[in-house]
């Protein structure tokens, strides 16, 4: 197996990742603008602050871009100079 994913799965995963990041960036910015430093409560009732959310977003955003670039599906029909 070559380790490559199909174009459909690639674009689906990039789109879902981007939607996830957009949602949390908007949540971070709205909480920061309103002065709500505690942010929101997670499933267990603990406060998730905007600074923790910022730290996670600053790691996940470049990671999404890196993996989107690294795993971009390449065309199999490309002809190089050596092959012509």
Contact map, one row per residue, 1 for C-alpha under 8 A:
111000000000000000000000000000000000000000000000000000000000000000000000000000000000
111100000000000000000000000000000000000000000000000000000000000000000000000000000000
111110000000000000000000000000000000000000000000000000000000000000000000000000000000
011111000000000000000000000000000000000000000000000000000000000000000010100000000000
001111101100000000000000000000000000000000000000000000000000000000000010100000000000
000111111100000000000000000000000000000000000000000000000000000000000000100000000000
000011111110000000000000000000000000000000000000000000000000000000000000100000000000
000001111111000000000000000000000000000000000000000000000000000000000000000000000000
000011111111100000000000000000000000000000000000000000000000000000000000000000000000
000011111111110000000000000000000000000000000000000000000000000000000011100000000000
000000111111111000000000000000000000000000000000000000000000000000000000000000000000
000000011111111100000000000000000000000000000000000000000000000000000000000000000000
000000001111111110000000000000000000000000000000000000000000000000000000000000000000
000000000111111111000000000000000000000000000000000000000000000100010000000000000000
000000000011111111100000000000000000000000000000000000000000000000000000000000000000
000000000001111111110000000000000000000000000000000000000000000000000000000000000000
000000000000111111111000000000000000000000000000000000000000000100000000000000000000
000000000000011111111100000000000000000000000000000000000000000100000000000000000000
000000000000001111111110000000000000000000000000000000000000000000000000000000000000
000000000000000111111111000000000000000000000000000000000000000000000000000000000000
000000000000000011111111100000000000000000000000000000001001100000000000000000000000
000000000000000001111111110000000000000000000000000000000000000000000000000000000000
000000000000000000111111111000000000000000000000000000000000000000000000000000000000
000000000000000000011111111100000000000000000000000010001000000000000000000000000000
000000000000000000001111111110000000000000000000000000001000000000000000000000000000
000000000000000000000111111111000000000000000000000000000000000000000000000000000000
000000000000000000000011111111100000000000000000000000000000000000000000000000000000
000000000000000000000001111111110000001000000000010011000000000000000000000000000000
000000000000000000000000111111111000000000000000000000000000000000000000000000000000
000000000000000000000000011111111100000000000000000000000000000000000000000000000000
000000000000000000000000001111111111101000000000010000000000000000000000000000000000
000000000000000000000000000111111111100000000000010000000000000000000000000000000000
000000000000000000000000000011111111000000000000000000000000000000000000000000000000
000000000000000000000000000001111111000000000000000000000000000000000000000000000000
000000000000000000000000000000111111100000000000000000000000000000000000000000000000
000000000000000000000000000000111111111000000000010000000000000000000000000000000000
000000000000000000000000000000110011111000000000111000000000000000000000000000000000
000000000000000000000000000000000001111100000011110000000000000000000000000000000000
000000000000000000000000000100100001111110000011110000000000000000000000000000000000
000000000000000000000000000000000000011111000011100000000000000000000000000000000000
000000000000000000000000000000000000001111111111000000000000000000000000000000000000
000000000000000000000000000000000000000111111111000000000000000000000000000000000000
000000000000000000000000000000000000000011111100000000000000000000000000000000000000
000000000000000000000000000000000000000011111100000000000000000000000000000000000000
000000000000000000000000000000000000000011111110000000000000000000000000000000000000
000000000000000000000000000000000000000011111111000000000000000000000000000000000000
000000000000000000000000000000000000011111001111100000000000000000000000000000000000
000000000000000000000000000000000000011111000111110110000000000000000000000000000000
000000000000000000000000000000000000111100000011111110000000000000000000000000000000
000000000000000000000000000100110001111000000001111111000000000000000000000000000000
000000000000000000000000000000000000100000000000111111100000000000000000000000000000
000000000000000000000000000000000000000000000001111111110000000000000000000000000000
000000000000000000000001000100000000000000000001111111111000000000000000000000000000
000000000000000000000000000100000000000000000000011111111100000000000000000000000000
000000000000000000000000000000000000000000000000001111111110000000000000000000000000
000000000000000000000000000000000000000000000000000111111111000000000000000000000000
000000000000000000001001100000000000000000000000000011111111100000000000000000000000
000000000000000000000000000000000000000000000000000001111111110000000000000000000000
000000000000000000000000000000000000000000000000000000111111111000000000000000000000
000000000000000000001000000000000000000000000000000000011111111100000000000000000000
000000000000000000001000000000000000000000000000000000001111111110000000000000000000
000000000000000000000000000000000000000000000000000000000111111111000000000000000000
000000000000000000000000000000000000000000000000000000000011111111100000000000000000
000000000000010011000000000000000000000000000000000000000001111111110000000000000000
000000000000000000000000000000000000000000000000000000000000111111111000000000000000
000000000000000000000000000000000000000000000000000000000000011111111100000000000000
000000000000000000000000000000000000000000000000000000000000001111111110000000000000
000000000000010000000000000000000000000000000000000000000000000111111111000000000000
000000000000000000000000000000000000000000000000000000000000000011111111000000000000
000000000000000000000000000000000000000000000000000000000000000001111111000000000000
000110000100000000000000000000000000000000000000000000000000000000111111100000000000
000000000100000000000000000000000000000000000000000000000000000000011111110000000000
000111100100000000000000000000000000000000000000000000000000000000000011111000000000
000000000000000000000000000000000000000000000000000000000000000000000001111100000000
000000000000000000000000000000000000000000000000000000000000000000000000111111000000
000000000000000000000000000000000000000000000000000000000000000000000000011111000000
000000000000000000000000000000000000000000000000000000000000000000000000001111100000
000000000000000000000000000000000000000000000000000000000000000000000000001111110000
000000000000000000000000000000000000000000000000000000000000000000000000000011111011
000000000000000000000000000000000000000000000000000000000000000000000000000001111111
000000000000000000000000000000000000000000000000000000000000000000000000000000111111
000000000000000000000000000000000000000000000000000000000000000000000000000000011111
000000000000000000000000000000000000000000000000000000000000000000000000000000111111
000000000000000000000000000000000000000000000000000000000000000000000000000000111111
